[in-house]
């Protein structure tokens, strides 16, 4: 009998399992081995600090971000007084799972099938990877951290079967040094409808490798063709490909994260990927942490309503940021003309500073009211087409 079975061994699930194990709970971490999520791999300083990520996990340190408009205009945004760390999900996720196991979590390798309940007992049924046989483990609670199309969410939580998402695709390639438009110390974000009509493309250095990819909700977009075009434009067409990955990325947090009984969701399963940026690692790990907190509270009190703490704690700190980013995506990702205006807006030094301060620290910056006012006026001017799209 486990206190908690965590389904899914990505950053969210591994974080939840580690936190619960370190607090003395008997926890199992169920993961299907071999899956690597497509991801640019960027992690901000707050994640590195809050979750004690060692330098050995950082494959690159990025000091500049380049925004590229549909017409090819470029805005380079320096990252002042710091850097954005880059990780490779193949190694990073494995590190987090190993750390959870080292903290005392029991590792189970297999594919989640269902949750069964009889005689007052909750059992997680999974198909063992090695034997192929169905196995069952008894538990008091379940944390569903099994991705955007979570089987746990679809079966157990209202709304879990209808979460909106984009399909993301990327290729990890062997990256040379600085060549063509590629710079191993810079992340490139491409806002161009020819690459993605409703999201963006990226070229993110990973040290000896690089992640090149894009995402879209449009069904007939050729993800592989768009990625090939992105590689060609960056001078990376001839680099050997190490691996290719695709997966759904959720666009909106679910209105409810628990089933009012014995299940709570975390990470992509709960929809916690930042709108506009698509950033997910930090929010996944925070989601895992608040799910662990809610599960521990429920176990201690016996009150199933304590499972609601996961969503409450997350939204208390991040709801406003998600709303602002969602408004930005809705305003600027609709057309290339809007994307052109968005990149123009990014020329503004105050926009650059406030954006990266918020990204690095995961809080909206409120200390500069005049800067906020100026940005608001420029934003309205662009949306109302009162200034040319190329206006700086």
C-alpha positions in Angstrom: 0.0 0.0 0.0 1.4 3.3 -1.1 0.4 6.7 0.2 0.6 8.1 -3.3 1.2 6.7 -6.8 2.5 9.4 -9.2 1.6 8.5 -12.8 4.2 10.1 -15.2 7.9 10.7 -14.6 8.5 14.0 -16.4 9.6 17.1 -14.4 6.1 17.5 -12.8 5.7 13.9 -11.7 9.4 13.5 -10.6 9.2 16.7 -8.5 6.0 15.5 -6.8 7.4 12.1 -6.1 10.6 13.6 -4.7 8.8 16.1 -2.4 6.5 13.4 -1.0 9.4 11.0 -0.4 11.5 13.6 1.3 8.5 14.4 3.6 8.4 10.7 4.7 5.6 9.4 2.5 5.6 6.0 0.8 5.4 7.0 -2.8 5.7 5.2 -6.2 6.7 6.8 -9.4 5.2 5.1 -12.5 6.8 6.1 -15.8 6.9 4.6 -19.2 10.6 4.7 -20.2 11.8 5.9 -23.6 9.5 8.9 -24.1 11.2 12.3 -24.5 9.0 15.4 -24.8 9.8 17.9 -27.6 11.0 21.0 -25.7 13.3 24.0 -26.3 14.8 23.2 -22.9 15.0 26.7 -21.4 14.9 27.0 -17.6 15.0 30.4 -15.8 17.2 31.2 -12.7 14.3 30.9 -10.4 13.8 27.2 -11.4 17.5 26.5 -10.9 17.3 28.1 -7.4 13.9 26.7 -6.3 14.6 23.2 -7.4 18.3 23.0 -6.7 19.4 22.1 -10.2 23.2 21.5 -10.4 25.4 23.2 -13.0 26.1 19.8 -14.5 22.6 19.7 -15.9 23.0 22.9 -17.8 24.2 22.2 -21.4 24.3 25.9 -22.3 23.9 29.4 -20.8 22.1 31.8 -23.0 22.8 35.5 -22.8 20.7 36.8 -25.7 17.3 36.2 -27.2 16.5 37.1 -30.8 13.0 37.8 -32.0 12.5 37.4 -35.7 9.5 38.9 -37.5 7.7 37.7 -40.7 9.6 40.1 -42.8 12.9 39.0 -41.3 13.4 42.0 -38.9 15.4 41.0 -35.9 15.4 42.3 -32.3 18.2 41.1 -30.1 17.3 41.2 -26.4 20.2 41.0 -24.0 19.7 39.1 -20.8 21.1 41.5 -18.3 22.8 40.3 -15.1 22.2 36.7 -15.7 21.5 33.9 -18.1 18.9 31.4 -19.2 20.0 27.8 -18.6 19.4 25.2 -21.2 18.8 21.5 -20.5 18.4 18.5 -22.7 15.1 16.7 -21.7 16.6 13.3 -22.2 19.1 13.8 -19.5 17.3 16.3 -17.4 14.1 14.2 -16.9 16.3 11.1 -16.1 18.2 13.1 -13.5 14.9 14.2 -11.8 13.6 10.6 -11.7 16.8 9.3 -10.3 16.8 12.1 -7.7 13.2 11.1 -6.7 14.3 7.5 -6.4 17.3 8.6 -4.3 14.9 10.4 -1.9 13.0 7.2 -1.4 10.4 6.9 -4.1 9.8 3.4 -5.6 10.3 3.3 -9.3 7.8 1.4 -11.5 8.3 1.1 -15.3 5.2 0.6 -17.4 2.2 2.2 -19.0 -0.8 3.4 -16.9 -4.0 1.6 -17.8 -6.7 2.6 -15.3 -7.7 3.2 -11.7 -9.8 0.4 -10.1 -11.8 0.8 -6.9 -13.4 -2.0 -5.0 -13.9 -2.8 -1.3 -12.8 0.7 -0.4 -9.4 0.2 -2.0 -7.9 2.3 -4.8 -5.6 0.4 -7.2 -3.5 1.7 -10.1 -3.4 -0.8 -12.9 -0.4 -0.6 -15.2 1.2 -2.8 -17.9 4.7 -3.7 -16.8 7.3 -2.8 -19.5 9.5 -5.8 -19.0 6.9 -8.6 -18.8 4.0 -7.1 -20.6 1.7 -8.3 -17.8 -0.9 -6.1 -16.1 0.1 -5.3 -12.5 -1.7 -3.5 -9.7 -0.5 -1.4 -6.8 -2.7 -0.2 -4.0 -2.6 3.5 -3.0 -4.5 6.1 -1.0 -4.0 8.8 -3.6 -3.0 9.3 -7.2 -1.2 12.2 -8.8 -1.8 12.3 -12.6 1.3 13.8 -14.2 1.0 12.0 -17.5 1.0 14.8 -20.0 -1.4 16.9 -22.1 -3.5 14.0 -23.2 -3.5 12.5 -19.7 -5.3 9.2 -19.3 -5.7 9.9 -15.6 -7.3 13.3 -16.4 -9.6 12.0 -19.1 -10.9 9.2 -16.9 -11.1 11.0 -13.5 -11.4 14.8 -13.7 -14.2 16.8 -15.3 -12.9 18.6 -18.4 -9.8 16.4 -18.5 -10.9 15.1 -21.9 -11.3 18.4 -23.7 -8.2 20.5 -22.9 -7.0 22.6 -25.9 -3.4 22.0 -27.1 -0.9 22.7 -29.9 1.1 20.0 -31.5 4.8 20.7 -31.0 7.6 19.1 -33.0 11.3 19.5 -32.8 14.6 17.9 -34.0 17.7 17.6 -31.9 20.6 18.1 -34.2 24.4 18.1 -33.9 25.2 21.7 -33.7 28.3 23.3 -35.0 29.8 26.5 -33.6 28.6 29.8 -34.8 27.6 29.4 -38.4 25.2 31.1 -40.7 22.4 32.7 -38.6 23.1 30.3 -35.8 24.8 31.5 -32.6 25.4 28.9 -29.8 24.9 31.7 -27.2 21.6 32.9 -28.5 18.0 31.6 -28.5 16.1 32.5 -31.7 12.3 32.8 -31.6 10.7 33.0 -35.1 7.2 34.7 -35.4 6.4 33.8 -39.0 3.2 32.4 -40.4 5.2 30.4 -43.0 6.8 28.5 -40.0 3.7 28.5 -37.8 0.4 30.2 -38.6 -0.6 30.5 -34.9 2.4 29.9 -32.7 6.1 30.3 -33.3 9.3 28.4 -34.3 12.5 28.2 -32.2 16.2 27.5 -32.5 17.6 26.8 -29.1 21.3 25.9 -28.5 22.0 22.9 -26.3 25.8 23.0 -26.2 27.0 20.3 -28.6 23.4 20.0 -30.0 20.4 22.2 -30.7 16.7 22.0 -30.6 14.9 23.3 -33.7 11.2 23.1 -33.8 7.7 24.7 -33.9 4.1 24.3 -32.8 0.7 24.8 -34.2 -3.0 24.1 -33.6 -3.7 24.1 -37.4 -4.4 20.5 -38.4 -2.9 20.6 -42.0 0.4 22.3 -41.1 3.4 20.2 -42.1 5.4 20.2 -38.9 8.4 18.5 -40.4 8.5 20.7 -43.5 8.3 23.8 -41.4 11.1 22.6 -39.2 13.2 21.8 -42.2 12.6 25.3 -43.5 13.6 26.7 -40.1 16.9 24.6 -40.1 17.7 25.9 -43.6 17.1 29.5 -42.7 19.4 29.1 -39.7 22.2 27.4 -41.7 21.6 24.1 -40.0 20.2 22.0 -42.8 23.2 19.8 -43.2 23.7 19.0 -39.5 23.2 15.4 -38.5 19.9 14.7 -36.8 20.1 13.0 -33.4 16.4 12.4 -32.7 12.9 13.7 -33.6 10.0 14.2 -31.2 6.4 15.4 -31.3 3.8 15.9 -28.6 0.8 18.0 -27.6 1.4 21.1 -25.5 -1.7 22.3 -23.5 -2.9 25.9 -23.9 -5.0 26.5 -20.8 -5.1 25.3 -17.2 -8.1 23.1 -16.4 -10.8 24.6 -14.2 -10.5 21.7 -11.9 -7.5 19.5 -11.0 -9.0 16.9 -8.7 -11.8 14.4 -8.7 -13.0 15.2 -5.2 -12.0 11.7 -4.1 -8.4 10.4 -4.5 -6.9 12.0 -7.7 -5.1 15.3 -8.3 -3.4 16.5 -11.5 -0.1 18.1 -12.1 1.9 19.6 -15.0 0.7 19.3 -18.5 -2.1 17.0 -17.3 -3.5 20.1 -15.5 -2.8 22.3 -18.5 -0.1 24.5 -16.8 2.0 25.6 -19.8 2.4 29.4 -20.1 0.4 30.9 -23.0 2.3 32.9 -25.6 5.7 31.5 -24.7 4.8 27.8 -24.3 7.1 27.6 -21.4 6.4 24.5 -19.4 9.3 23.1 -17.4 9.2 25.6 -14.6 5.4 25.5 -14.3 5.4 21.7 -14.5 7.7 21.5 -11.6 5.7 24.0 -9.6 2.6 22.0 -10.5 4.3 18.9 -9.1 5.2 20.6 -5.9 1.7 22.0 -5.2 0.2 18.6 -6.1 2.5 17.0 -3.5 1.6 19.7 -1.0 -2.1 19.0 -1.6 -1.7 15.3 -1.4 0.3 15.5 1.9 -2.4 17.8 3.4 -5.1 15.3 2.4 -3.2 12.4 3.8 -2.7 14.3 7.1 -6.2 15.6 7.5 -8.3 12.9 5.8 -10.2 15.7 4.0 -10.5 15.1 0.3 -11.2 18.8 -0.2 -7.6 19.5 0.6 -6.7 18.2 -2.9 -8.1 21.5 -4.2 -5.1 23.2 -2.6 -3.0 22.2 -5.7 -4.9 24.5 -8.0 -5.4 27.2 -5.4 -1.8 27.5 -4.5 -0.7 27.5 -8.2 -3.2 30.1 -9.3 -2.6 32.4 -6.3 1.0 33.0 -7.6 0.7 32.5 -11.4 -2.9 33.3 -12.5 -2.2 37.0 -13.4 0.9 36.1 -15.4 -1.1 33.4 -17.3 -3.9 35.9 -18.0 -1.4 38.5 -19.3 0.4 36.0 -21.6 -2.9 34.7 -22.9 -4.0 38.2 -23.8 -0.7 38.7 -25.6 -1.1 35.5 -27.6 -4.7 36.3 -28.5 -3.7 39.8 -29.6 -0.6 39.2 -31.6 -0.5 35.6 -32.9 -3.5 36.0 -35.2 -1.7 37.2 -38.3 1.7 38.1 -39.7 0.7 41.7 -39.6 0.1 41.4 -35.9 3.4 39.4 -35.4 5.3 42.2 -37.2 3.8 44.7 -34.7 4.7 42.4 -31.8 8.4 42.3 -32.8 8.3 46.1 -33.3 7.0 46.4 -29.7 9.9 44.3 -28.5 12.4 47.0 -29.7 11.3 49.0 -26.6 14.0 48.8 -23.9 11.3 48.9 -21.2 9.5 46.0 -22.8 12.7 44.0 -22.9 13.6 44.7 -19.3 10.1 44.1 -17.8 9.6 40.9 -19.9 12.9 39.3 -18.9 12.6 40.4 -15.3 9.2 38.7 -15.2 10.5 35.6 -17.0 13.6 35.2 -14.8 11.7 35.7 -11.5 8.2 34.5 -12.5 6.5 37.7 -11.2 5.0 40.7 -12.9 7.2 43.7 -12.2 5.3 46.5 -10.6 8.1 48.9 -9.6 8.1 51.0 -12.8 4.6 52.6 -13.3 5.8 55.0 -16.0 7.3 52.2 -18.0 4.1 50.2 -17.7 2.1 53.2 -18.9 4.4 53.8 -21.9 4.2 50.1 -22.8 0.4 50.2 -22.5 0.2 53.2 -24.8 2.5 51.6 -27.4 0.6 48.4 -27.2 -2.8 50.1 -27.8 -1.3 52.1 -30.7 -0.1 48.9 -32.4 -3.4 47.1 -31.9 -5.4 50.1 -33.2 -3.0 50.4 -36.2 -2.2 54.0 -35.3 1.4 53.4 -36.1 3.1 51.5 -39.0 3.9 47.8 -38.2 7.6 48.6 -38.6 7.5 51.4 -36.1 10.2 51.3 -33.4 
